[in-house]
Amino acid sequence: MTPNFLTIDKPELLLEHKAQIFSLFQKCFAREIDSKLWEWLYIQNPIDTSVVSLAFDNDHLIGHYGFIATKFNHYRAFVSITLMVDPSIQNPWIFLGMIKNALELLDKKADILIAFPNKNSYPLFTKMLKWNLIPTFVAQVDAYMFNQNISEIQIDTTPSDFLQWRLSRPNGNYYFKDGMILKPYKSKEIDVVYSPFQSLLTPFDGYYNILTQDPALISKKIFDYPFVYHAINQNLTSPLSIKPDLLMSDVF
């Protein structure tokens, strides 16, 4: 089987494949994707149109790889999301073909690509693509003092159409406190999706979930959430000084 590839950066063309994309998502993840969430991610982004690479066996969709624009303080960036390959097909060339085709468009639109790959796709990024790794994880704390080194590159949280869109994520409920952006999770947990370089989490009757590299918090780790990036702009040399935040992820 030799797949055919199609890369799209126009919402009206992407909508033509919506039903097949939803069907593939159900097949890969054994659950339905929220239609409002999908439209928010792929159609409503105010910065730039999404880039989606699709793989077909004849007319049957067997692969999907999406990129959505995010706003950094200095550089154009896109987030790699929703990587799917039909589980009945074991062919790494489908993934490589999709990213090769996506890069043909992203070369003109982005300086940096970022991702929070899951455990299944993580080796594809670090071993096959040689993307740069920042080994972050999510820890659960009842209080914490962020004292992070200032990074050159970070997500732009100044008031803008982008921030308004990002915080309008369906089924999300974000709020600001002391420069941080927080999101309640369950009954007594709060996700810290963005924190300034120096900020304090004060104790409360519950727990904070934070993205960190702090080795002192290994005992409080609840899951690994590694951050990877790839510099498209040839003027950028690795390693880049990037501050990962959960707000960069499509999940939070």
N, C-alpha and C positions, 0 to 999 in steps of 0.2 A: 504494500500500500504506500503510495506516494501522496502526501497531503498537499492540498492547495492552500495558499495563504492569502489573506485579505487584511489590510490594515486600514483602519478608519479613523478620521479625525473630524468628522462632521456629524452632529447629533441626529440629523434627519436620516442619515444612512445607518447609524447605529440602531435606531428605533426599528428599522426593517428586520433586524436580527434579534429583537428582544425576546420573542417566544423561544427561539432555539437556545439563547443564552440562559434563560430561566430554567429550561429543561436540563441543560448540562449542569447547572449549579445544583439542581435537585439530585442528579445522578452522582455528582462528586462529593457532596456534603450531606446527603440524606436529609435535607430540609429545604424549605422554600425560601427564596430571597424576598425581602420586603420590597414591593414595587416602588413605594415612596422613597425608600433608602436608595435604591438603584438610580432613580431619576435624580435624586439629590447629588449623588456621587458623580454620575456620568453626564448629566444634561444641564444642571443648574449652576455649575461652578462659574463664578464671575471672572476669574483670571484668564482662563484659556480653555479651549475645547479639549476634551479627553482624547487620548490615543488608545485604541483598542486593536490588538492583533488577534485575528481569528484563524483557526486551522480547520479545514474541511476534508472529509473523505467523500469525494464527489460533492453532493449537496448536503451532507450530514455533518453538523458541527461537532468537532472532536476536541477542540482546544480553544482557550480564551486567555488573553493576557492583557490587563488593563493598566493604564497610567493616568493619574489625575493631577492637575496642577496644584501646587501649594506655593505659599509665599514666604521666601526667605528674606533676610534683611539686605543681602547684596546680590544674590544670584537667582536665576530662574530655576525652579526645581519641580520635579514630578515625582509622585509617589507610586511605586509599583504595587498593584493590588489585584486580587481575584485571579490568581493563576490557577487555571483548571485544565486538566487533560483527562479525557474519557478514561475511567479506571479500567476499562476492558482492553485498553491499548497501552502496551509497555514500549514506548518509543521516545527516548530522550531527544531525538532530533526534532520532534514536534515543538518542544519548549525552545530549543535553539533556533528553529526557524521562525517562531513567533517573535522572539526578542530581536533577531536580526532584522526582520521587517519593521518592527516598531522603531528601532533605532534610526532607520532611514528618515522617519518623520521627526523623532525626538532630537536628532542632531540639529535641527533648525529651531527647536522650541525650548530646549532645556540646557542648563549648564551642569546640573547635578541630578542624578536619580537616587532615590532612597527607598528603603523597604524595611519592614519588620517581618521577615519570612517565618512561616511556621516550621515545625520539626520535619515535615515532609519535603518542603521546598528549600530549606536551609542549605543542604549540600549543593544544590544547583547553583546558588549564588556564590558560595564561598569556594567551591572546588572547580566547578565547570566555568563560571564566569569570572572568578577571581575578584569579586567585589570586596571592598574593604570592610572589615568587621569592627564594630564597637560592641564588646560583649556585655550588653546591659541585661538587667533582669528586674522583675517587679518584686519589691519587698513590701511587707505589711508592718507598719510601725504605729505606735500610739502617739508619738511626738518625734520631731526631727528638725535639725538645723541644716538647711542646704548651705553649703559653703563651697560652691563650684568654681573652678577656674574659668575665667571669662574666655569664651570661644569667639572666633571671628565670625562664624556662620551659625545662625539660629533662626527659628521660625519667627515671622514678623507678627507680633500681637498688638501692633498699634491699631486704633480704630480705623476700619476700612470695610469695603464691601466684602473682602475676603474673610475678615474675622467674623463679620455678621453672618456670612454664609456658613463658615466652619462651625459656629456655635448654634446654628439652626438645624443641626443633624437630627433627622427624625428619631424619636424615642430617646432623645438626649435632654438633659436638664442641667445646663452649666451655669455657674455663677462666679463672680470675682470676689476675692478676699485678699487684702494685703499684697496686691500685685499678682497673685496666683489665680489660675483658672481651675476650678474644682468641679467635680461631677459626682453627685451622690450615687452610690452603688449598693444595692440591697438595703437592709434596714440600718446597719451601723457601720458602713464602710463609705469612704470617700476616695475617688480616684483623683490624684493630683495630676492633671493633664498638662499643666504648664506651671513652672516656678521660675522666678527671677534667680539670678546667680546666688544671691544671698537672701534667704527668706526662712521664716520660722514657722513650723507647724506646731501649734499649741495643743496640749492634751484635750481630748474630749471623750465622751462616753462611747468610744468606738475605735476604728482603725483607719489609717490612711494607706492607700496603695500608691507607691511611688516607683518611678523608673530610676534606676541607679546603677552605678558601677562600684559603689562603696564596698570594699571587701569586709568591712566591719559588720555589714548587714547580711552576709551570706546565710547566717542562721535564721534570718527572717524572710528569706526568699520563698515566694509562693510559686513562681514559675519563671523560666528563662524567657526573655523577650529580646533577642539580639537585634541590633540595628546594623544595617549594611548600607553602603553607599557606593556610587560609581560616578566619577567625574567625566562628563562628556567634553566639557570645555578644556581644550588642550593647554590653556594657560594656567589651569589649576593643577598643582602637583600634590600627590598624596604623600603622607596622610594629611587630610584636611582637618581643620579645627572646627568640628561641628558639635553643637550641643543637642543631643537627642531629647525629645520630649514626647510624651504620649499623644499630644495634640497633633503630631505629625502623622499618626496612624489613622487609617480609616475606621478602626474599631472603636476608638474613643471619641 
